[in-house]
Amino acid sequence: MSGECHISSLVIHSRPDRVSSIVDSLSLIEGAEIHGGMDTGKLIVTLETESESQVVERINAIQVLDGVLAATLVFHHFEPLQERD
């Protein structure tokens, strides 16, 4: 098995009246997980992806969701995947 594992965290600032629909949309994005902030409209989200380009694609998809004011990358880490015996 070859490849990489990318873990990123984001803060997504949203319009308070659109939080529910944004949360619903985020649940459809592969590798996205919400960790809090629904009550304030500042969502804390992690992304797990296989490549840097997938990170960029998913952030771009989040930024264009109705009600999203900004999606800011806070942390990004990647490692090569190790083969398992």
N, CA, C and O atoms as a Maestro MAE file, in Angstrom:
{
 s_m_m2io_version
 :::
 2.0.0
}

f_m_ct {
 s_m_title
 :::
 protein
 m_atom[340] {
  # First column is atom index #
  i_m_mmod_type
  r_m_x_coord
  r_m_y_coord
  r_m_z_coord
  i_m_residue_number
  s_m_chain_name
  s_m_pdb_residue_name
  s_m_pdb_atom_name
  i_m_atomic_number
  :::
  1 25 0.847 -1.173 0.000 1 A "MET " " N  " 7
  2 3 0.000 0.000 0.000 1 A "MET " " CA " 6
  3 2 0.889 1.231 0.000 1 A "MET " " C  " 6
  4 15 1.798 1.329 0.825 1 A "MET " " O  " 8
  5 25 0.657 2.149 -0.881 2 A "SER " " N  " 7
  6 3 1.439 3.377 -0.922 2 A "SER " " CA " 6
  7 2 0.487 4.551 -0.846 2 A "SER " " C  " 6
  8 15 -0.728 4.386 -0.954 2 A "SER " " O  " 8
  9 25 1.040 5.730 -0.659 3 A "GLY " " N  " 7
  10 3 0.213 6.919 -0.580 3 A "GLY " " CA " 6
  11 2 0.513 7.708 0.668 3 A "GLY " " C  " 6
  12 15 1.516 7.490 1.348 3 A "GLY " " O  " 8
  13 25 -0.367 8.615 0.947 4 A "GLU " " N  " 7
  14 3 -0.202 9.503 2.083 4 A "GLU " " CA " 6
  15 2 -1.507 9.605 2.862 4 A "GLU " " C  " 6
  16 15 -2.583 9.290 2.353 4 A "GLU " " O  " 8
  17 25 -1.388 10.042 4.081 5 A "CYS " " N  " 7
  18 3 -2.536 10.351 4.926 5 A "CYS " " CA " 6
  19 2 -2.407 11.820 5.322 5 A "CYS " " C  " 6
  20 15 -1.424 12.216 5.949 5 A "CYS " " O  " 8
  21 25 -3.401 12.625 4.953 6 A "HIS " " N  " 7
  22 3 -3.404 14.054 5.273 6 A "HIS " " CA " 6
  23 2 -4.496 14.333 6.296 6 A "HIS " " C  " 6
  24 15 -5.644 13.922 6.129 6 A "HIS " " O  " 8
  25 25 -4.120 15.035 7.354 7 A "ILE " " N  " 7
  26 3 -5.086 15.461 8.358 7 A "ILE " " CA " 6
  27 2 -5.001 16.971 8.454 7 A "ILE " " C  " 6
  28 15 -3.930 17.541 8.668 7 A "ILE " " O  " 8
  29 25 -6.157 17.610 8.290 8 A "SER " " N  " 7
  30 3 -6.225 19.070 8.319 8 A "SER " " CA " 6
  31 2 -7.326 19.496 9.266 8 A "SER " " C  " 6
  32 15 -8.308 18.780 9.460 8 A "SER " " O  " 8
  33 25 -7.153 20.672 9.857 9 A "SER " " N  " 7
  34 3 -8.233 21.234 10.659 9 A "SER " " CA " 6
  35 2 -8.577 22.617 10.119 9 A "SER " " C  " 6
  36 15 -7.719 23.356 9.636 9 A "SER " " O  " 8
  37 25 -9.864 22.939 10.220 10 A "LEU " " N  " 7
  38 3 -10.390 24.191 9.697 10 A "LEU " " CA " 6
  39 2 -11.281 24.855 10.730 10 A "LEU " " C  " 6
  40 15 -11.869 24.188 11.581 10 A "LEU " " O  " 8
  41 25 -11.374 26.165 10.648 11 A "VAL " " N  " 7
  42 3 -12.429 26.903 11.322 11 A "VAL " " CA " 6
  43 2 -13.280 27.492 10.217 11 A "VAL " " C  " 6
  44 15 -12.786 28.196 9.336 11 A "VAL " " O  " 8
  45 25 -14.566 27.193 10.277 12 A "ILE " " N  " 7
  46 3 -15.499 27.672 9.266 12 A "ILE " " CA " 6
  47 2 -16.422 28.692 9.915 12 A "ILE " " C  " 6
  48 15 -17.217 28.348 10.789 12 A "ILE " " O  " 8
  49 25 -16.318 29.941 9.491 13 A "HIS " " N  " 7
  50 3 -17.191 31.004 9.985 13 A "HIS " " CA " 6
  51 2 -18.427 31.021 9.095 13 A "HIS " " C  " 6
  52 15 -18.327 31.061 7.869 13 A "HIS " " O  " 8
  53 25 -19.593 30.990 9.731 14 A "SER " " N  " 7
  54 3 -20.825 30.917 8.948 14 A "SER " " CA " 6
  55 2 -21.879 31.861 9.493 14 A "SER " " C  " 6
  56 15 -21.806 32.326 10.631 14 A "SER " " O  " 8
  57 25 -22.857 32.129 8.648 15 A "ARG " " N  " 7
  58 3 -24.021 32.887 9.095 15 A "ARG " " CA " 6
  59 2 -24.796 32.009 10.071 15 A "ARG " " C  " 6
  60 15 -25.079 30.849 9.770 15 A "ARG " " O  " 8
  61 25 -25.139 32.551 11.234 16 A "PRO " " N  " 7
  62 3 -25.841 31.748 12.244 16 A "PRO " " CA " 6
  63 2 -27.126 31.104 11.737 16 A "PRO " " C  " 6
  64 15 -27.477 30.007 12.170 16 A "PRO " " O  " 8
  65 25 -27.824 31.761 10.837 17 A "ASP " " N  " 7
  66 3 -29.089 31.210 10.334 17 A "ASP " " CA " 6
  67 2 -28.885 30.091 9.313 17 A "ASP " " C  " 6
  68 15 -29.857 29.457 8.902 17 A "ASP " " O  " 8
  69 25 -27.648 29.838 8.897 18 A "ARG " " N  " 7
  70 3 -27.363 28.807 7.896 18 A "ARG " " CA " 6
  71 2 -26.574 27.629 8.460 18 A "ARG " " C  " 6
  72 15 -26.224 26.709 7.720 18 A "ARG " " O  " 8
  73 25 -26.291 27.646 9.762 19 A "VAL " " N  " 7
  74 3 -25.448 26.608 10.377 19 A "VAL " " CA " 6
  75 2 -26.013 25.216 10.117 19 A "VAL " " C  " 6
  76 15 -25.269 24.307 9.747 19 A "VAL " " O  " 8
  77 25 -27.300 25.042 10.304 20 A "SER " " N  " 7
  78 3 -27.905 23.719 10.147 20 A "SER " " CA " 6
  79 2 -27.700 23.159 8.744 20 A "SER " " C  " 6
  80 15 -27.351 21.988 8.591 20 A "SER " " O  " 8
  81 25 -27.911 23.976 7.728 21 A "SER " " N  " 7
  82 3 -27.740 23.478 6.354 21 A "SER " " CA " 6
  83 2 -26.264 23.247 6.026 21 A "SER " " C  " 6
  84 15 -25.936 22.346 5.255 21 A "SER " " O  " 8
  85 25 -25.375 24.053 6.605 22 A "ILE " " N  " 7
  86 3 -23.937 23.854 6.392 22 A "ILE " " CA " 6
  87 2 -23.503 22.542 7.032 22 A "ILE " " C  " 6
  88 15 -22.738 21.784 6.436 22 A "ILE " " O  " 8
  89 25 -23.983 22.269 8.239 23 A "VAL " " N  " 7
  90 3 -23.666 21.010 8.912 23 A "VAL " " CA " 6
  91 2 -24.146 19.830 8.065 23 A "VAL " " C  " 6
  92 15 -23.437 18.835 7.920 23 A "VAL " " O  " 8
  93 25 -25.352 19.946 7.508 24 A "ASP " " N  " 7
  94 3 -25.868 18.889 6.637 24 A "ASP " " CA " 6
  95 2 -24.970 18.690 5.414 24 A "ASP " " C  " 6
  96 15 -24.685 17.555 5.030 24 A "ASP " " O  " 8
  97 25 -24.529 19.781 4.809 25 A "SER " " N  " 7
  98 3 -23.655 19.693 3.634 25 A "SER " " CA " 6
  99 2 -22.296 19.107 3.990 25 A "SER " " C  " 6
  100 15 -21.746 18.311 3.228 25 A "SER " " O  " 8
  101 25 -21.751 19.492 5.140 26 A "LEU " " N  " 7
  102 3 -20.455 18.954 5.564 26 A "LEU " " CA " 6
  103 2 -20.520 17.449 5.792 26 A "LEU " " C  " 6
  104 15 -19.538 16.742 5.566 26 A "LEU " " O  " 8
  105 25 -21.668 16.958 6.238 27 A "SER " " N  " 7
  106 3 -21.797 15.518 6.487 27 A "SER " " CA " 6
  107 2 -21.703 14.714 5.194 27 A "SER " " C  " 6
  108 15 -21.469 13.507 5.235 27 A "SER " " O  " 8
  109 25 -21.883 15.367 4.051 28 A "LEU " " N  " 7
  110 3 -21.796 14.697 2.750 28 A "LEU " " CA " 6
  111 2 -20.384 14.728 2.160 28 A "LEU " " C  " 6
  112 15 -20.120 14.078 1.148 28 A "LEU " " O  " 8
  113 25 -19.488 15.472 2.782 29 A "ILE " " N  " 7
  114 3 -18.114 15.585 2.279 29 A "ILE " " CA " 6
  115 2 -17.274 14.478 2.904 29 A "ILE " " C  " 6
  116 15 -17.124 14.403 4.124 29 A "ILE " " O  " 8
  117 25 -16.735 13.628 2.051 30 A "GLU " " N  " 7
  118 3 -15.937 12.488 2.523 30 A "GLU " " CA " 6
  119 2 -14.750 12.961 3.353 30 A "GLU " " C  " 6
  120 15 -13.994 13.836 2.931 30 A "GLU " " O  " 8
  121 25 -14.594 12.375 4.535 31 A "GLY " " N  " 7
  122 3 -13.457 12.674 5.392 31 A "GLY " " CA " 6
  123 2 -13.639 13.879 6.289 31 A "GLY " " C  " 6
  124 15 -12.748 14.196 7.077 31 A "GLY " " O  " 8
  125 25 -14.786 14.569 6.192 32 A "ALA " " N  " 7
  126 3 -15.029 15.741 7.041 32 A "ALA " " CA " 6
  127 2 -15.729 15.326 8.322 32 A "ALA " " C  " 6
  128 15 -16.648 14.508 8.308 32 A "ALA " " O  " 8
  129 25 -15.279 15.903 9.434 33 A "GLU " " N  " 7
  130 3 -15.896 15.636 10.729 33 A "GLU " " CA " 6
  131 2 -15.981 16.937 11.513 33 A "GLU " " C  " 6
  132 15 -15.000 17.672 11.625 33 A "GLU " " O  " 8
  133 25 -17.162 17.215 12.055 34 A "ILE " " N  " 7
  134 3 -17.388 18.439 12.831 34 A "ILE " " CA " 6
  135 2 -17.146 18.132 14.301 34 A "ILE " " C  " 6
  136 15 -17.622 17.125 14.825 34 A "ILE " " O  " 8
  137 25 -16.391 19.022 14.964 35 A "HIS " " N  " 7
  138 3 -16.035 18.806 16.368 35 A "HIS " " CA " 6
  139 2 -16.633 19.839 17.306 35 A "HIS " " C  " 6
  140 15 -16.408 19.775 18.515 35 A "HIS " " O  " 8
  141 25 -17.377 20.775 16.781 36 A "GLY " " N  " 7
  142 3 -18.004 21.763 17.655 36 A "GLY " " CA " 6
  143 2 -18.248 23.070 16.938 36 A "GLY " " C  " 6
  144 15 -17.945 23.226 15.755 36 A "GLY " " O  " 8
  145 25 -18.810 24.012 17.694 37 A "GLY " " N  " 7
  146 3 -19.039 25.357 17.184 37 A "GLY " " CA " 6
  147 2 -20.395 25.601 16.574 37 A "GLY " " C  " 6
  148 15 -20.658 26.700 16.086 37 A "GLY " " O  " 8
  149 25 -21.270 24.606 16.586 38 A "MET " " N  " 7
  150 3 -22.577 24.778 15.965 38 A "MET " " CA " 6
  151 2 -23.375 25.894 16.632 38 A "MET " " C  " 6
  152 15 -24.171 26.562 15.971 38 A "MET " " O  " 8
  153 25 -23.175 26.101 17.918 39 A "ASP " " N  " 7
  154 3 -23.938 27.116 18.642 39 A "ASP " " CA " 6
  155 2 -23.476 28.537 18.340 39 A "ASP " " C  " 6
  156 15 -24.235 29.486 18.539 39 A "ASP " " O  " 8
  157 25 -22.238 28.698 17.861 40 A "THR " " N  " 7
  158 3 -21.696 30.037 17.593 40 A "THR " " CA " 6
  159 2 -21.582 30.351 16.106 40 A "THR " " C  " 6
  160 15 -21.398 31.509 15.732 40 A "THR " " O  " 8
  161 25 -21.691 29.335 15.255 41 A "GLY " " N  " 7
  162 3 -21.487 29.548 13.826 41 A "GLY " " CA " 6
  163 2 -20.026 29.520 13.417 41 A "GLY " " C  " 6
  164 15 -19.694 29.825 12.272 41 A "GLY " " O  " 8
  165 25 -19.148 29.154 14.347 42 A "LYS " " N  " 7
  166 3 -17.723 28.996 14.055 42 A "LYS " " CA " 6
  167 2 -17.406 27.514 14.217 42 A "LYS " " C  " 6
  168 15 -17.026 27.058 15.295 42 A "LYS " " O  " 8
  169 25 -17.570 26.776 13.129 43 A "LEU " " N  " 7
  170 3 -17.449 25.328 13.158 43 A "LEU " " CA " 6
  171 2 -15.987 24.893 13.171 43 A "LEU " " C  " 6
  172 15 -15.155 25.436 12.444 43 A "LEU " " O  " 8
  173 25 -15.697 23.916 14.001 44 A "ILE " " N  " 7
  174 3 -14.367 23.314 14.056 44 A "ILE " " CA " 6
  175 2 -14.470 21.987 13.317 44 A "ILE " " C  " 6
  176 15 -15.229 21.102 13.711 44 A "ILE " " O  " 8
  177 25 -13.704 21.858 12.246 45 A "VAL " " N  " 7
  178 3 -13.835 20.714 11.340 45 A "VAL " " CA " 6
  179 2 -12.466 20.113 11.063 45 A "VAL " " C  " 6
  180 15 -11.482 20.837 10.910 45 A "VAL " " O  " 8
  181 25 -12.407 18.782 10.999 46 A "THR " " N  " 7
  182 3 -11.193 18.125 10.522 46 A "THR " " CA " 6
  183 2 -11.499 17.444 9.191 46 A "THR " " C  " 6
  184 15 -12.629 17.038 8.920 46 A "THR " " O  " 8
  185 25 -10.470 17.335 8.383 47 A "LEU " " N  " 7
  186 3 -10.533 16.620 7.109 47 A "LEU " " CA " 6
  187 2 -9.455 15.550 7.114 47 A "LEU " " C  " 6
  188 15 -8.312 15.813 7.487 47 A "LEU " " O  " 8
  189 25 -9.819 14.355 6.702 48 A "GLU " " N  " 7
  190 3 -8.836 13.289 6.482 48 A "GLU " " CA " 6
  191 2 -8.898 12.941 5.001 48 A "GLU " " C  " 6
  192 15 -9.945 12.552 4.485 48 A "GLU " " O  " 8
  193 25 -7.765 13.086 4.329 49 A "THR " " N  " 7
  194 3 -7.711 12.861 2.886 49 A "THR " " CA " 6
  195 2 -6.464 12.063 2.527 49 A "THR " " C  " 6
  196 15 -5.600 11.812 3.366 49 A "THR " " O  " 8
  197 25 -6.394 11.671 1.255 50 A "GLU " " N  " 7
  198 3 -5.260 10.899 0.753 50 A "GLU " " CA " 6
  199 2 -4.226 11.757 0.047 50 A "GLU " " C  " 6
  200 15 -3.120 11.290 -0.226 50 A "GLU " " O  " 8
  201 25 -4.567 13.013 -0.256 51 A "SER " " N  " 7
  202 3 -3.618 13.869 -0.975 51 A "SER " " CA " 6
  203 2 -3.849 15.335 -0.631 51 A "SER " " C  " 6
  204 15 -4.909 15.716 -0.133 51 A "SER " " O  " 8
  205 25 -2.841 16.140 -0.905 52 A "GLU " " N  " 7
  206 3 -2.953 17.583 -0.685 52 A "GLU " " CA " 6
  207 2 -3.993 18.191 -1.614 52 A "GLU " " C  " 6
  208 15 -4.707 19.116 -1.226 52 A "GLU " " O  " 8
  209 25 -4.083 17.685 -2.825 53 A "SER " " N  " 7
  210 3 -5.070 18.223 -3.760 53 A "SER " " CA " 6
  211 2 -6.500 17.983 -3.263 53 A "SER " " C  " 6
  212 15 -7.381 18.808 -3.504 53 A "SER " " O  " 8
  213 25 -6.737 16.863 -2.572 54 A "GLN " " N  " 7
  214 3 -8.057 16.612 -2.000 54 A "GLN " " CA " 6
  215 2 -8.359 17.607 -0.878 54 A "GLN " " C  " 6
  216 15 -9.505 18.024 -0.714 54 A "GLN " " O  " 8
  217 25 -7.346 17.986 -0.112 55 A "VAL " " N  " 7
  218 3 -7.539 18.999 0.929 55 A "VAL " " CA " 6
  219 2 -8.024 20.289 0.280 55 A "VAL " " C  " 6
  220 15 -9.018 20.872 0.711 55 A "VAL " " O  " 8
  221 25 -7.324 20.728 -0.750 56 A "VAL " " N  " 7
  222 3 -7.667 21.971 -1.447 56 A "VAL " " CA " 6
  223 2 -9.062 21.874 -2.063 56 A "VAL " " C  " 6
  224 15 -9.855 22.808 -1.944 56 A "VAL " " O  " 8
  225 25 -9.366 20.761 -2.716 57 A "GLU " " N  " 7
  226 3 -10.688 20.584 -3.329 57 A "GLU " " CA " 6
  227 2 -11.802 20.680 -2.297 57 A "GLU " " C  " 6
  228 15 -12.827 21.316 -2.543 57 A "GLU " " O  " 8
  229 25 -11.605 20.051 -1.148 58 A "ARG " " N  " 7
  230 3 -12.653 20.051 -0.121 58 A "ARG " " CA " 6
  231 2 -12.800 21.422 0.529 58 A "ARG " " C  " 6
  232 15 -13.917 21.846 0.828 58 A "ARG " " O  " 8
  233 25 -11.690 22.119 0.750 59 A "ILE " " N  " 7
  234 3 -11.789 23.479 1.291 59 A "ILE " " CA " 6
  235 2 -12.524 24.374 0.302 59 A "ILE " " C  " 6
  236 15 -13.381 25.163 0.699 59 A "ILE " " O  " 8
  237 25 -12.199 24.260 -0.975 60 A "ASN " " N  " 7
  238 3 -12.901 25.051 -1.994 60 A "ASN " " CA " 6
  239 2 -14.389 24.743 -2.003 60 A "ASN " " C  " 6
  240 15 -15.207 25.656 -2.119 60 A "ASN " " O  " 8
  241 25 -14.754 23.465 -1.881 61 A "ALA " " N  " 7
  242 3 -16.168 23.077 -1.858 61 A "ALA " " CA " 6
  243 2 -16.872 23.659 -0.632 61 A "ALA " " C  " 6
  244 15 -18.030 24.068 -0.715 61 A "ALA " " O  " 8
  245 25 -16.179 23.695 0.495 62 A "ILE " " N  " 7
  246 3 -16.765 24.254 1.719 62 A "ILE " " CA " 6
  247 2 -16.945 25.761 1.584 62 A "ILE " " C  " 6
  248 15 -17.967 26.301 2.009 62 A "ILE " " O  " 8
  249 25 -15.974 26.441 1.000 63 A "GLN " " N  " 7
  250 3 -16.025 27.903 0.887 63 A "GLN " " CA " 6
  251 2 -17.199 28.389 0.049 63 A "GLN " " C  " 6
  252 15 -17.666 29.511 0.242 63 A "GLN " " O  " 8
  253 25 -17.682 27.575 -0.868 64 A "VAL " " N  " 7
  254 3 -18.785 28.021 -1.722 64 A "VAL " " CA " 6
  255 2 -20.162 27.589 -1.207 64 A "VAL " " C  " 6
  256 15 -21.173 27.849 -1.859 64 A "VAL " " O  " 8
  257 25 -20.210 26.932 -0.041 65 A "LEU " " N  " 7
  258 3 -21.503 26.566 0.525 65 A "LEU " " CA " 6
  259 2 -22.257 27.825 0.928 65 A "LEU " " C  " 6
  260 15 -21.668 28.774 1.445 65 A "LEU " " O  " 8
  261 25 -23.556 27.825 0.691 66 A "ASP " " N  " 7
  262 3 -24.398 28.960 1.037 66 A "ASP " " CA " 6
  263 2 -24.339 29.209 2.544 66 A "ASP " " C  " 6
  264 15 -24.643 28.319 3.337 66 A "ASP " " O  " 8
  265 25 -23.950 30.412 2.928 67 A "GLY " " N  " 7
  266 3 -23.873 30.780 4.331 67 A "GLY " " CA " 6
  267 2 -22.487 30.731 4.916 67 A "GLY " " C  " 6
  268 15 -22.274 31.219 6.026 67 A "GLY " " O  " 8
  269 25 -21.520 30.148 4.195 68 A "VAL " " N  " 7
  270 3 -20.135 30.119 4.682 68 A "VAL " " CA " 6
  271 2 -19.498 31.470 4.372 68 A "VAL " " C  " 6
  272 15 -19.479 31.918 3.225 68 A "VAL " " O  " 8
  273 25 -18.978 32.108 5.421 69 A "LEU " " N  " 7
  274 3 -18.303 33.392 5.255 69 A "LEU " " CA " 6
  275 2 -16.816 33.203 4.998 69 A "LEU " " C  " 6
  276 15 -16.214 33.951 4.227 69 A "LEU " " O  " 8
  277 25 -16.221 32.196 5.647 70 A "ALA " " N  " 7
  278 3 -14.796 31.896 5.460 70 A "ALA " " CA " 6
  279 2 -14.513 30.489 5.969 70 A "ALA " " C  " 6
  280 15 -15.091 30.046 6.962 70 A "ALA " " O  " 8
  281 25 -13.625 29.801 5.284 71 A "ALA " " N  " 7
  282 3 -13.122 28.508 5.726 71 A "ALA " " CA " 6
  283 2 -11.601 28.648 5.804 71 A "ALA " " C  " 6
  284 15 -10.923 28.770 4.784 71 A "ALA " " O  " 8
  285 25 -11.085 28.629 7.016 72 A "THR " " N  " 7
  286 3 -9.674 28.907 7.244 72 A "THR " " CA " 6
  287 2 -8.934 27.647 7.680 72 A "THR " " C  " 6
  288 15 -9.305 27.000 8.659 72 A "THR " " O  " 8
  289 25 -7.884 27.311 6.938 73 A "LEU " " N  " 7
  290 3 -7.034 26.184 7.296 73 A "LEU " " CA " 6
  291 2 -6.197 26.585 8.508 73 A "LEU " " C  " 6
  292 15 -5.492 27.594 8.485 73 A "LEU " " O  " 8
  293 25 -6.288 25.772 9.573 74 A "VAL " " N  " 7
  294 3 -5.562 26.069 10.803 74 A "VAL " " CA " 6
  295 2 -4.349 25.154 10.948 74 A "VAL " " C  " 6
  296 15 -3.307 25.568 11.457 74 A "VAL " " O  " 8
  297 25 -4.491 23.909 10.499 75 A "PHE " " N  " 7
  298 3 -3.428 22.921 10.687 75 A "PHE " " CA " 6
  299 2 -3.480 21.922 9.548 75 A "PHE " " C  " 6
  300 15 -4.558 21.549 9.086 75 A "PHE " " O  " 8
  301 25 -2.304 21.488 9.095 76 A "HIS " " N  " 7
  302 3 -2.217 20.449 8.069 76 A "HIS " " CA " 6
  303 2 -0.998 19.590 8.372 76 A "HIS " " C  " 6
  304 15 0.102 20.102 8.582 76 A "HIS " " O  " 8
  305 25 -1.206 18.278 8.391 77 A "HIS " " N  " 7
  306 3 -0.128 17.332 8.636 77 A "HIS " " CA " 6
  307 2 -0.293 16.157 7.690 77 A "HIS " " C  " 6
  308 15 -1.417 15.736 7.418 77 A "HIS " " O  " 8
  309 25 0.808 15.623 7.186 78 A "PHE " " N  " 7
  310 3 0.700 14.422 6.370 78 A "PHE " " CA " 6
  311 2 1.873 13.496 6.638 78 A "PHE " " C  " 6
  312 15 2.959 13.918 7.035 78 A "PHE " " O  " 8
  313 25 1.608 12.211 6.401 79 A "GLU " " N  " 7
  314 3 2.613 11.172 6.565 79 A "GLU " " CA " 6
  315 2 2.427 10.147 5.470 79 A "GLU " " C  " 6
  316 15 1.317 9.953 4.976 79 A "GLU " " O  " 8
  317 25 3.504 9.494 5.089 80 A "PRO " " N  " 7
  318 3 3.343 8.374 4.152 80 A "PRO " " CA " 6
  319 2 2.645 7.221 4.857 80 A "PRO " " C  " 6
  320 15 2.885 6.967 6.037 80 A "PRO " " O  " 8
  321 25 1.790 6.533 4.136 81 A "LEU " " N  " 7
  322 3 1.157 5.348 4.695 81 A "LEU " " CA " 6
  323 2 2.173 4.225 4.748 81 A "LEU " " C  " 6
  324 15 2.982 4.073 3.832 81 A "LEU " " O  " 8
  325 25 2.139 3.445 5.800 82 A "GLN " " N  " 7
  326 3 3.052 2.335 5.973 82 A "GLN " " CA " 6
  327 2 2.358 1.043 5.564 82 A "GLN " " C  " 6
  328 15 1.157 0.877 5.777 82 A "GLN " " O  " 8
  329 25 3.115 0.145 4.981 83 A "GLU " " N  " 7
  330 3 2.564 -1.160 4.653 83 A "GLU " " CA " 6
  331 2 2.387 -1.965 5.923 83 A "GLU " " C  " 6
  332 15 3.208 -1.904 6.838 83 A "GLU " " O  " 8
  333 25 1.299 -2.724 5.964 84 A "ARG " " N  " 7
  334 3 1.058 -3.587 7.111 84 A "ARG " " CA " 6
  335 2 1.360 -5.023 6.729 84 A "ARG " " C  " 6
  336 15 1.052 -5.471 5.625 84 A "ARG " " O  " 8
  337 25 1.967 -5.731 7.664 85 A "ASP " " N  " 7
  338 3 2.288 -7.133 7.415 85 A "ASP " " CA " 6
  339 2 1.106 -8.016 7.762 85 A "ASP " " C  " 6
  340 15 1.184 -9.236 7.619 85 A "ASP " " O  " 8
  :::
 }
 m_bond[339] {
  # First column is bond index #
  i_m_from
  i_m_to
  i_m_order
  :::
  1 1 2 1
  2 2 3 1
  3 3 4 2
  4 3 5 1
  5 5 6 1
  6 6 7 1
  7 7 8 2
  8 7 9 1
  9 9 10 1
  10 10 11 1
  11 11 12 2
  12 11 13 1
  13 13 14 1
  14 14 15 1
  15 15 16 2
  16 15 17 1
  17 17 18 1
  18 18 19 1
  19 19 20 2
  20 19 21 1
  21 21 22 1
  22 22 23 1
  23 23 24 2
  24 23 25 1
  25 25 26 1
  26 26 27 1
  27 27 28 2
  28 27 29 1
  29 29 30 1
  30 30 31 1
  31 31 32 2
  32 31 33 1
  33 33 34 1
  34 34 35 1
  35 35 36 2
  36 35 37 1
  37 37 38 1
  38 38 39 1
  39 39 40 2
  40 39 41 1
  41 41 42 1
  42 42 43 1
  43 43 44 2
  44 43 45 1
  45 45 46 1
  46 46 47 1
  47 47 48 2
  48 47 49 1
  49 49 50 1
  50 50 51 1
  51 51 52 2
  52 51 53 1
  53 53 54 1
  54 54 55 1
  55 55 56 2
  56 55 57 1
  57 57 58 1
  58 58 59 1
  59 59 60 2
  60 59 61 1
  61 61 62 1
  62 62 63 1
  63 63 64 2
  64 63 65 1
  65 65 66 1
  66 66 67 1
  67 67 68 2
  68 67 69 1
  69 69 70 1
  70 70 71 1
  71 71 72 2
  72 71 73 1
  73 73 74 1
  74 74 75 1
  75 75 76 2
  76 75 77 1
  77 77 78 1
  78 78 79 1
  79 79 80 2
  80 79 81 1
  81 81 82 1
  82 82 83 1
  83 83 84 2
  84 83 85 1
  85 85 86 1
  86 86 87 1
  87 87 88 2
  88 87 89 1
  89 89 90 1
  90 90 91 1
  91 91 92 2
  92 91 93 1
  93 93 94 1
  94 94 95 1
  95 95 96 2
  96 95 97 1
  97 97 98 1
  98 98 99 1
  99 99 100 2
  100 99 101 1
  101 101 102 1
  102 102 103 1
  103 103 104 2
  104 103 105 1
  105 105 106 1
  106 106 107 1
  107 107 108 2
  108 107 109 1
  109 109 110 1
  110 110 111 1
  111 111 112 2
  112 111 113 1
  113 113 114 1
  114 114 115 1
  115 115 116 2
  116 115 117 1
  117 117 118 1
  118 118 119 1
  119 119 120 2
  120 119 121 1
  121 121 122 1
  122 122 123 1
  123 123 124 2
  124 123 125 1
  125 125 126 1
  126 126 127 1
  127 127 128 2
  128 127 129 1
  129 129 130 1
  130 130 131 1
  131 131 132 2
  132 131 133 1
  133 133 134 1
  134 134 135 1
  135 135 136 2
  136 135 137 1
  137 137 138 1
  138 138 139 1
  139 139 140 2
  140 139 141 1
  141 141 142 1
  142 142 143 1
  143 143 144 2
  144 143 145 1
  145 145 146 1
  146 146 147 1
  147 147 148 2
  148 147 149 1
  149 149 150 1
  150 150 151 1
  151 151 152 2
  152 151 153 1
  153 153 154 1
  154 154 155 1
  155 155 156 2
  156 155 157 1
  157 157 158 1
  158 158 159 1
  159 159 160 2
  160 159 161 1
  161 161 162 1
  162 162 163 1
  163 163 164 2
  164 163 165 1
  165 165 166 1
  166 166 167 1
  167 167 168 2
  168 167 169 1
  169 169 170 1
  170 170 171 1
  171 171 172 2
  172 171 173 1
  173 173 174 1
  174 174 175 1
  175 175 176 2
  176 175 177 1
  177 177 178 1
  178 178 179 1
  179 179 180 2
  180 179 181 1
  181 181 182 1
  182 182 183 1
  183 183 184 2
  184 183 185 1
  185 185 186 1
  186 186 187 1
  187 187 188 2
  188 187 189 1
  189 189 190 1
  190 190 191 1
  191 191 192 2
  192 191 193 1
  193 193 194 1
  194 194 195 1
  195 195 196 2
  196 195 197 1
  197 197 198 1
  198 198 199 1
  199 199 200 2
  200 199 201 1
  201 201 202 1
  202 202 203 1
  203 203 204 2
  204 203 205 1
  205 205 206 1
  206 206 207 1
  207 207 208 2
  208 207 209 1
  209 209 210 1
  210 210 211 1
  211 211 212 2
  212 211 213 1
  213 213 214 1
  214 214 215 1
  215 215 216 2
  216 215 217 1
  217 217 218 1
  218 218 219 1
  219 219 220 2
  220 219 221 1
  221 221 222 1
  222 222 223 1
  223 223 224 2
  224 223 225 1
  225 225 226 1
  226 226 227 1
  227 227 228 2
  228 227 229 1
  229 229 230 1
  230 230 231 1
  231 231 232 2
  232 231 233 1
  233 233 234 1
  234 234 235 1
  235 235 236 2
  236 235 237 1
  237 237 238 1
  238 238 239 1
  239 239 240 2
  240 239 241 1
  241 241 242 1
  242 242 243 1
  243 243 244 2
  244 243 245 1
  245 245 246 1
  246 246 247 1
  247 247 248 2
  248 247 249 1
  249 249 250 1
  250 250 251 1
  251 251 252 2
  252 251 253 1
  253 253 254 1
  254 254 255 1
  255 255 256 2
  256 255 257 1
  257 257 258 1
  258 258 259 1
  259 259 260 2
  260 259 261 1
  261 261 262 1
  262 262 263 1
  263 263 264 2
  264 263 265 1
  265 265 266 1
  266 266 267 1
  267 267 268 2
  268 267 269 1
  269 269 270 1
  270 270 271 1
  271 271 272 2
  272 271 273 1
  273 273 274 1
  274 274 275 1
  275 275 276 2
  276 275 277 1
  277 277 278 1
  278 278 279 1
  279 279 280 2
  280 279 281 1
  281 281 282 1
  282 282 283 1
  283 283 284 2
  284 283 285 1
  285 285 286 1
  286 286 287 1
  287 287 288 2
  288 287 289 1
  289 289 290 1
  290 290 291 1
  291 291 292 2
  292 291 293 1
  293 293 294 1
  294 294 295 1
  295 295 296 2
  296 295 297 1
  297 297 298 1
  298 298 299 1
  299 299 300 2
  300 299 301 1
  301 301 302 1
  302 302 303 1
  303 303 304 2
  304 303 305 1
  305 305 306 1
  306 306 307 1
  307 307 308 2
  308 307 309 1
  309 309 310 1
  310 310 311 1
  311 311 312 2
  312 311 313 1
  313 313 314 1
  314 314 315 1
  315 315 316 2
  316 315 317 1
  317 317 318 1
  318 318 319 1
  319 319 320 2
  320 319 321 1
  321 321 322 1
  322 322 323 1
  323 323 324 2
  324 323 325 1
  325 325 326 1
  326 326 327 1
  327 327 328 2
  328 327 329 1
  329 329 330 1
  330 330 331 1
  331 331 332 2
  332 331 333 1
  333 333 334 1
  334 334 335 1
  335 335 336 2
  336 335 337 1
  337 337 338 1
  338 338 339 1
  339 339 340 2
  :::
 }
}
